[in-house]
Amino acid sequence: MSAPSMTLFHNPASPFVRKVRVLLIETGQQDRVALHACLPTPVNPDAEVLQGNPVGKIPALRLADGSVLHDSRVILDYLDHQHVGNPLIPRGA
Ligand SMILES: N[C@@H](CCC(=O)N[C@@H](CS)C(=O)NCC(=O)O)C(=O)O
């Protein structure tokens, strides 16, 4: 098993994060992603989450090249194109 190449900024209480984690599990990609727990709020943003993600919300996914995807729908679309099985999100929807 190789080291995770991506980092997911997450909190288990976030329903948006949970969608991403479900897709990771269902598509067998859990090992590709390291988890970075955080609890950002509008009045107490997380400095590391803000790097490359000025909105400061989670989930945010830092890719191997250092770029950061944010908004769960964008992250889900990206990850659903990164596995060889059937897509979970219907293409063209
Ligand atoms: N539309 C966003 C919503 C994400 C969102 O609202 N995340 C909340 C946690 S559930 C958050 O990061 N709040 C911190 C803040 O607003 O500063 C998505 O789908 O990812």
The ligand as an SDF file (V2000), in Angstrom:
LIG
                    3D

 20 19  0  0  0  0  0  0  0  0999 V2000
  -21.7090   23.9340   -0.2590 N   0  0  0  0  0  0  0  0  0  0  0  0
  -20.6440   23.4460    0.6100 C   0  0  0  0  0  0  0  0  0  0  0  0
  -21.0710   23.6120    2.0530 C   0  0  0  0  0  0  0  0  0  0  0  0
  -19.9450   23.2220    3.0230 C   0  0  0  0  0  0  0  0  0  0  0  0
  -20.2290   23.7170    4.4340 C   0  0  0  0  0  0  0  0  0  0  0  0
  -21.1560   24.5120    4.6830 O   0  0  0  0  0  0  0  0  0  0  0  0
  -19.4020   23.2390    5.3710 N   0  0  0  0  0  0  0  0  0  0  0  0
  -19.5160   23.6950    6.7470 C   0  0  0  0  0  0  0  0  0  0  0  0
  -19.4330   22.4860    7.6880 C   0  0  0  0  0  0  0  0  0  0  0  0
  -20.8670   21.4410    7.5260 S   0  0  0  0  0  0  0  0  0  0  0  0
  -18.3340   24.5890    7.0760 C   0  0  0  0  0  0  0  0  0  0  0  0
  -17.2240   24.3260    6.6660 O   0  0  0  0  0  0  0  0  0  0  0  0
  -18.5810   25.6720    7.8460 N   0  0  0  0  0  0  0  0  0  0  0  0
  -17.5020   26.5200    8.2680 C   0  0  0  0  0  0  0  0  0  0  0  0
  -17.6780   27.9510    7.8410 C   0  0  0  0  0  0  0  0  0  0  0  0
  -18.7580   28.2920    7.2950 O   0  0  0  0  0  0  0  0  0  0  0  0
  -16.7550   28.7340    8.0790 O   0  0  0  0  0  0  0  0  0  0  0  0
  -20.3290   21.9960    0.2450 C   0  0  0  0  0  0  0  0  0  0  0  0
  -21.1940   21.3240   -0.3500 O   0  0  0  0  0  0  0  0  0  0  0  0
  -19.1960   21.5380    0.5080 O   0  0  0  0  0  0  0  0  0  0  0  0
  1  2  1  0
  2  3  1  0
  2 18  1  0
  3  4  1  0
  4  5  1  0
  5  6  2  0
  5  7  1  0
  7  8  1  0
  8  9  1  0
  8 11  1  0
  9 10  1  0
 11 12  2  0
 11 13  1  0
 13 14  1  0
 14 15  1  0
 15 16  2  0
 15 17  1  0
 18 19  2  0
 18 20  1  0
M  END
$$$$
